[in-house]
Amino acid sequence: MLELAGIVILGILAQWVGWKLKLPAILPLILIGLLFGPISTLYTVDHNKLLEPIWNGKNGLFPGDGLFYFVSLAISIILFEGGLTLKKEEILNVGPVILKLITLAVVITFFGAGFAAHYVIGLSWEISFLFSALIIVTGPTVITPILRNIPLKKDLSAILKWEGILIDPIGALVAVLVFEFISVENQSGFTQTALMEFGKILLFGGTFGFTFAHGLGFAIKKKVIPHYLLNVFTLAAVLGVFVLSDAFAHESGLLAVVVMGLVLGNTNIPNLKELLYFKESLSVLLISILFILLGANINIDDLLLIANWQTVILFVVVVFIVRPVGVFISSIKSGLRLNEKLFISWMGPRGIVAAGIASLFGTRLSAAGEPGAEYITPLVFMIVLGTVLLNATTARVFAKLVGVFQRKSEGILIVGASKVSRLIALYLQKNGRYLVLVDSNQDNIETAKDLGLDAIEANIFNDYLIDNIELSNVGFLMALTGNDAINEKAIVKFKEEFGENGTYRMITEEEMNKEVMTPEQGLFSRTHDFAKLSEVANRYPAISEVPLINKAHLRSIIDITKRDENIVPLFIRVPDGEIQIISSIDVIIDNYIDGSVLAYLGRPIDLEESKTNGGVVPIQA
């Protein structure tokens, strides 16, 4: 009981340390596992581990293969949660690159790392290629925390996130095929058997995942499942699909749960965010437990086995030669710039799938007396720990070095996806600005998506947005809801994360009607709160532009808007294409640049009318 409680407590503590230091939690988790596992034999009185995952006749938590069954089920939940976060609109521009990374780059890694293990370490060809198959994967459990702390272009983040999730079942599949090849005594018939197994895994994994995802989605839509059982029912469904698919085709379960998560995540079903929050919390707990257990399962002899220069050379070859070659070949004619290819090459941390399957296969082959099998687990853990340590500590610096770090985040987060917000978002997107709409109203979000806008259904009172890697390059925040409390809450909560370059909100009815100082954060006009702005949008549902002659011309138009409630100035588009948000204190006039254009919502402004300031004062040159 003490061991079980200790694992959970230490695991959550490691997660907190990772969050505090902005490091992937896998790093402190593995170190805790090693400290309480193999390293503890150096300082305990009886030279036994403080934490022994597998029952050895005296102590241990899991009998026989129980640890590996637990690892497999836990990985299925983690990958399902990862699949839920994959949105098809993220890869409109980078889909071909991702496809090549999970196919062509896999082949390059498999053969490159296999040859390196054979010639550097001296392993047999069979064990060398099992090692290379296990390190194909890059884990979402380590990629995501790193990306959250680095402002990158959306496409670059999407490539790394999709690769990390989709490549896990592929790496597991290749590892299983190599393991079966080693295990089959009469290998002459292996090729036909391998092709059949490969086809079965694709068939049953894809079919079960797709079918049960639609079945679960239908049940949720029809409210067959009561709300209080939704999360645990989904958990049971994921485990059931994993086990069922695995029963029909060994190791097809991982593919099934990824497909299931991917399909559900791109299906219009209610309560999807609740599912994601639940699975995310569960994944954090499982990851905390898994890495400690797998780290503790290593023996001190395994660590001593790889304590040599050959291991360092193998690490250098895998990380600094094989990975970049795979990335650069996969991104030929992709449109990616050199610095983006370099950053993707640098970001190749391995995660839970590599560690979990390595422990399973290494133990089984060692028990069967396979020569060199004792190297599998420590070598893979060396790659996992080394790549995580390297990427976690240098990713931000390397991103700045190669120039992919967004020093000034130009993306815009708009809180509220009403008609007004959608009109503004369409204008900004048309003018080349990256933006995301956030709203808790599903109908508003779906309407925004139908218009081709990036939109997230979320409640601003939880932390989902802060942890969303797609928002890493957002630097402007605009709160455009009809609820003053929500607007103010958004400003206070997200100013540091998303408003480093500017934070704005709609003025309140009180600020509009009373002679009070308009806040610096106020948007657009002193005469329009959300209700009045919505009225104008309903009467004139389009954003127009008028070219500006000089500063006096801009001032005259502002004067017109003050007298006519059917015109609301929104933005100034300067000659170089930059969009300047007009705040309600009219500071934009002082920063006027010749050749700019005023964007406004409302009735069309007659150019001659604006030149004469409504017939009152002519424009002075």
Summary of the structure (lengths in Angstrom):
residues: 621
radius of gyration: 28.3
end to end distance: 83.9
largest distance: 97.5
contacts: 2174
relative contact order: 0.10
helix: 62%
strand: 8%
